[in-house]
Amino acid sequence: MLADTIVMTGNILGYHFVVTLGELIYFAIAAIVGIVAEFIVGWRLPLGVIGAIIAALIGMWLTANILIINIPGDPVFYGVPIIRALIGAIVLVALWHLITFRSWARRRRYV
């Protein structure tokens, strides 16, 4: 029942939204996993922490729903499999690095 606790409600541009404690925990886990994935790959995503959160959320979704990876003993925290989420985020950060590396490699340092 802790995950169903409503933290905040409101209206923005005529749309009603509700943020629950479960969603806040999910975003906090995504932030931690995204930042760890950036450190492991050694490459930063655009938009800083927001980019890391987006990469982790997409990575969680990919490894949970599209490319179903089943890891025995994967620790689950509030319904989020941590190792699966980390693998998905690492793959996305590495793909971003591979796609954008050529554009950064040719740049010269400003003196």
C-alpha positions in Angstrom: 0.0 0.0 0.0 3.0 2.3 0.4 3.3 2.6 -3.4 -0.3 3.8 -3.8 0.2 6.8 -1.5 -0.6 10.0 -3.5 2.1 12.5 -3.0 1.0 15.3 -5.3 -2.0 16.1 -7.6 -2.6 19.1 -9.8 -3.9 20.5 -13.1 -1.6 21.7 -15.9 -3.1 23.1 -19.1 -6.4 21.3 -18.4 -4.8 17.9 -17.7 -5.1 16.3 -14.3 -2.0 14.5 -13.0 -1.3 12.4 -9.9 2.2 11.5 -8.6 2.4 8.5 -6.3 5.2 7.5 -4.0 5.8 4.5 -6.2 6.5 6.7 -9.2 8.9 8.9 -7.2 10.8 5.8 -6.0 10.9 4.5 -9.6 12.4 7.9 -10.8 14.9 7.9 -7.9 16.0 4.3 -8.9 16.2 5.5 -12.5 18.4 8.4 -11.6 20.8 6.3 -9.6 21.0 3.6 -12.3 21.4 6.2 -15.1 24.3 7.9 -13.3 26.0 4.6 -12.5 25.6 3.6 -16.2 27.2 6.9 -17.3 30.2 6.2 -14.9 30.6 2.6 -16.2 30.6 3.6 -19.8 32.6 6.8 -19.2 30.4 9.0 -21.4 27.9 11.6 -20.4 24.5 12.0 -22.0 23.0 15.3 -23.0 20.7 17.1 -20.4 22.8 15.8 -17.4 20.8 14.0 -14.8 17.6 14.3 -16.8 19.3 12.5 -19.7 20.5 9.8 -17.3 17.0 9.3 -15.9 15.5 9.1 -19.4 18.2 6.5 -20.5 17.6 4.5 -17.4 13.8 4.5 -17.8 14.0 3.5 -21.5 16.6 0.8 -20.5 14.3 -0.5 -17.8 11.5 -0.7 -20.3 13.6 -2.4 -23.0 15.0 -5.0 -20.7 11.7 -5.7 -19.0 9.2 -5.7 -21.9 11.0 -5.9 -25.2 14.3 -7.8 -24.7 13.2 -9.9 -21.8 16.3 -10.8 -19.8 15.8 -13.1 -16.9 18.7 -13.0 -14.4 18.4 -15.3 -11.4 19.0 -13.6 -8.1 18.4 -10.1 -9.6 17.6 -7.8 -6.6 14.2 -6.2 -7.0 13.5 -2.9 -5.2 9.9 -1.7 -5.3 9.2 -3.8 -8.4 12.3 -2.6 -10.3 14.9 -5.3 -11.1 18.2 -3.4 -10.5 20.7 -5.4 -12.6 18.3 -5.6 -15.6 17.8 -1.8 -15.4 21.5 -1.2 -15.1 22.2 -3.4 -18.2 19.5 -1.6 -20.2 20.9 1.8 -19.2 24.5 0.8 -20.0 23.4 -0.4 -23.4 21.7 2.9 -24.2 24.6 5.0 -22.9 27.0 2.9 -25.0 24.8 3.2 -28.1 24.7 7.0 -27.6 28.5 7.0 -27.3 28.9 4.9 -30.5 26.5 7.1 -32.4 27.9 10.5 -31.3 31.6 9.7 -30.9 32.7 10.6 -34.4 31.2 14.1 -34.1 33.1 14.7 -30.9 36.4 13.0 -31.9 37.2 15.6 -34.6 36.8 18.7 -32.4 39.8 20.6 -31.2 40.3 22.0 -27.8 39.8 25.6 -27.3 42.9 27.4 -26.2 
